[in-house]
């Protein structure tokens, strides 16, 4: 096997080279070639392949032109290729910088911020688009998150449809007709990128993310623009069926499977999510918190109103049957399963296989329900380390909580630059947080979810004073004095701290950032904001 040394004219395999010599030769040559050395050739490429007759492994000129256009239009793609002449294949790597996302968003999705996501394409280097079939892998160095599998499915579906409808002749004709000036072509395509400042100031709706970009700069530029848009809106689509979620779900941060039973089954059967034990070990306090939220909502007298979403769980021993689903809600049954679930401290003793068996002994649905509680969480929740905690809160149960998706987060920052922002507390009973972390803070005034009335009008209720928000949290006790810093520090030094006690004995408070515009109404210590997009959770305290 030998690697191409110049675009369009790779050497043929020499049958006289022995296997060991051939490997040695490959090791001494650069694995990747650059298209830049063939600029003159590339700019004059045509789809006519008559010049390739009699040459077994010539690289298709339309493919080389597409590579050139991609490198010119999006230098950040770091487009590299390798010609495998004996197989008549080209391996093509296209990089997508994760810096287009905010760091907390990349963290929430399990991506490594600053490390590019790379799409690997294996193409027929002679026929290119004239033959169906392209192998695709999506990777990120040091990362195995399920988001990469979701991106691969998206890329596979896009390439499958485009390869069925396109040909080398169609692509070359589109490139030829778009402009005679390659610089103009590249500038127009780059202007469509979501990383372009003008585009960033225009909200990208989830339904727009699936629109097929223009073909005037070749198929690879079209692919790059499409994947870039999809990367920014992953949270808006089911990772299995790729259908857009409802508006409420689209507004949340983490990707999650839709409620379709077939998607639920495929999601679990394909192993897209990590084992429950893995998450429990890495984030024990957060898992503990999620279980408390679910238990409080299930056992609430208002469960029929506030326990949303309701779980959809495939029966562990009969894949054709749903053990739990919204069509037959049974809150008492769910409560019984939750009561049999051991504490997180107990779960920490086992790996995923052992934990599955232990929970099965408690109840056959304990483990599936635990997985659902973890995987359905759509907010990014991280326990604050001791040196980052806010001492004036008087509790060590402090968390970073973010739930805005990339596009909403970008709009929030733009509004913040325009109007400024302020911080305020939001208190709500613990039973409501099961829904809040999955659907976000919503304006519940004059709806069946309203609990405290709306004496100050419609909107999300906030306060600059902790004591006022505590009264909305459902905890009817006096505010305890803030501990001395030394006492608080001693409590923080405990190796592992978990929330304990009955759910109804806990007060839950969020510290939110609010856009300081006309939508924010201030009535002394009670504020309201009737635009949910203008309120973002930042910290959470128990």
SULQUINOR-V882780 format. One record per backbone hydrogen bond with DSSP energy under -0.5 kcal/mol. CO is the residue of the C=O (numbers start at 1). NH is the residue of the N-H. E is the energy in kcal/mol with one decimal. If there is no record, write none. Layout:
BEGIN
CO:NH:E
CO:NH:E
END
This chain:
BEGIN
2:85:-1.1
6:9:-1.5
13:15:-0.7
14:17:-1.6
18:22:-2.7
19:23:-2.0
20:24:-2.1
21:25:-2.4
22:26:-2.1
23:27:-2.3
24:28:-1.3
25:29:-0.6
26:29:-1.0
33:81:-0.9
35:38:-1.4
36:39:-1.5
38:42:-3.0
39:43:-2.4
40:44:-0.7
41:44:-0.8
42:45:-1.6
49:52:-1.8
50:53:-1.4
52:55:-2.3
54:56:-0.6
55:58:-0.6
60:64:-2.0
61:65:-2.3
62:66:-2.3
63:67:-2.2
64:68:-2.2
65:69:-2.6
66:70:-2.3
67:71:-2.4
68:72:-2.2
69:73:-2.7
70:74:-2.9
74:77:-2.3
75:78:-1.8
77:95:-3.2
80:93:-3.0
81:33:-2.2
82:84:-0.6
82:91:-2.8
83:85:-1.0
84:87:-1.1
84:88:-0.7
84:89:-1.9
85:88:-1.1
88:125:-1.2
88:126:-0.5
89:84:-3.3
90:92:-0.6
90:123:-2.7
91:82:-2.1
92:121:-3.2
93:80:-1.8
94:119:-2.8
96:117:-2.4
97:100:-1.0
98:101:-1.9
102:105:-0.5
102:106:-2.3
103:107:-2.7
104:108:-1.9
105:109:-1.8
106:111:-2.6
107:110:-1.2
111:113:-0.8
112:115:-1.8
114:116:-0.6
116:118:-0.5
117:96:-2.6
118:120:-0.6
118:139:-2.5
119:94:-2.3
119:121:-0.6
120:137:-1.8
121:92:-3.3
121:123:-0.6
122:135:-1.5
123:90:-2.4
123:125:-0.8
124:128:-2.4
125:60:-3.8
127:130:-2.3
128:131:-1.0
135:122:-2.1
137:120:-3.3
139:118:-3.1
140:143:-2.2
143:140:-0.5
145:148:-1.4
145:149:-0.6
146:150:-2.0
147:151:-2.4
148:152:-2.0
149:153:-2.2
150:154:-1.9
151:155:-2.7
152:156:-2.8
153:157:-2.2
154:158:-2.2
155:159:-2.6
156:160:-2.4
157:161:-2.0
158:162:-2.4
159:163:-2.8
160:164:-1.3
161:165:-1.2
162:166:-2.4
167:171:-2.3
168:172:-2.5
169:173:-2.2
170:174:-2.1
171:175:-2.3
172:176:-2.7
173:177:-2.1
174:178:-1.1
175:179:-1.0
180:182:-0.7
181:185:-2.0
182:186:-2.4
183:187:-2.1
184:188:-2.3
185:189:-2.2
186:190:-2.6
187:191:-1.6
188:192:-0.6
189:192:-1.2
190:193:-1.1
193:196:-1.5
196:200:-2.4
197:201:-1.3
199:202:-1.7
201:203:-0.6
203:205:-0.7
205:208:-1.2
205:209:-1.0
206:209:-0.7
207:210:-0.5
208:211:-1.6
215:218:-2.2
218:222:-1.7
219:223:-2.7
220:224:-2.3
221:225:-2.5
222:226:-2.1
223:227:-2.7
224:228:-2.3
225:229:-1.9
226:230:-2.2
227:231:-2.6
228:232:-1.2
229:233:-0.7
230:233:-0.8
231:234:-0.7
233:236:-1.7
234:237:-1.5
236:245:-3.0
238:242:-1.6
243:238:-2.0
246:250:-2.5
247:251:-1.1
249:252:-1.8
251:405:-0.6
260:264:-2.3
261:265:-2.4
262:266:-2.5
263:267:-2.8
264:268:-1.8
265:269:-3.1
266:270:-2.6
267:272:-1.5
267:273:-0.5
268:271:-0.7
275:279:-1.4
276:280:-2.3
277:281:-2.4
278:282:-2.1
279:283:-2.7
281:284:-0.5
283:287:-2.3
284:288:-2.3
285:289:-1.9
286:290:-2.5
287:291:-2.2
288:292:-1.9
289:293:-2.3
290:294:-2.2
291:295:-2.7
292:296:-2.5
293:297:-2.1
294:298:-2.6
295:299:-2.1
297:300:-0.6
300:303:-1.6
302:305:-2.1
302:306:-2.4
303:307:-2.0
306:308:-1.9
313:323:-1.9
313:324:-1.6
315:318:-0.6
318:315:-0.5
318:321:-2.0
321:315:-2.9
321:323:-0.6
324:313:-2.9
325:328:-1.6
326:329:-0.5
330:334:-1.9
331:335:-2.4
332:336:-1.9
333:337:-1.9
334:338:-2.4
335:339:-2.1
336:340:-1.1
337:340:-0.5
337:341:-0.6
338:341:-0.9
343:347:-2.0
344:348:-1.8
346:349:-1.4
347:350:-2.0
351:355:-3.1
352:356:-2.2
353:357:-1.5
354:358:-2.6
355:359:-2.7
356:360:-1.7
357:361:-1.7
358:362:-1.1
359:363:-2.8
363:366:-1.8
363:367:-0.5
365:369:-2.1
366:370:-2.3
367:371:-2.4
368:372:-2.0
369:373:-2.6
370:374:-2.1
371:375:-2.9
372:376:-2.4
374:377:-0.8
378:253:-1.0
378:254:-2.0
379:381:-0.8
380:402:-2.3
382:400:-3.5
385:388:-2.0
385:389:-0.6
386:389:-1.0
389:391:-0.8
390:393:-1.7
391:394:-1.3
396:398:-1.7
397:542:-2.0
398:384:-2.4
399:540:-2.5
400:382:-2.2
402:380:-3.6
405:409:-2.8
406:410:-2.2
407:411:-2.0
408:412:-2.4
409:413:-2.1
410:414:-1.9
411:415:-2.5
412:416:-2.5
413:417:-2.3
414:418:-1.4
415:419:-3.2
415:420:-0.6
416:420:-2.0
420:516:-2.2
422:514:-3.3
424:512:-3.2
425:463:-1.8
426:510:-2.6
429:432:-2.1
429:433:-0.5
430:433:-1.1
432:435:-0.6
432:436:-2.0
433:437:-2.1
435:438:-0.9
435:439:-2.7
436:440:-2.5
437:378:-0.9
442:444:-0.9
444:447:-1.8
447:450:-1.5
454:457:-2.0
460:529:-1.4
462:527:-3.1
463:425:-3.3
465:469:-1.6
466:470:-2.3
467:471:-1.2
468:472:-0.6
469:472:-0.8
469:473:-0.6
470:473:-1.0
470:475:-0.8
472:429:-0.5
474:476:-0.8
475:477:-1.5
484:488:-2.5
485:489:-2.5
486:490:-1.9
487:491:-1.7
488:492:-2.0
489:493:-1.3
491:494:-1.2
502:505:-2.0
503:506:-1.8
508:428:-1.4
509:541:-3.1
510:426:-2.6
510:512:-0.7
511:538:-2.2
511:539:-1.8
512:424:-2.2
513:536:-2.5
514:422:-2.4
515:517:-1.8
517:520:-1.6
519:521:-0.7
519:530:-1.1
521:523:-0.6
521:528:-2.4
523:526:-2.4
525:527:-0.5
526:523:-2.8
527:462:-2.8
528:521:-3.2
529:460:-2.9
530:532:-0.6
531:534:-1.7
532:535:-1.5
534:515:-2.1
536:513:-2.9
538:401:-2.0
539:511:-2.5
540:399:-2.5
541:509:-2.4
542:507:-0.5
END
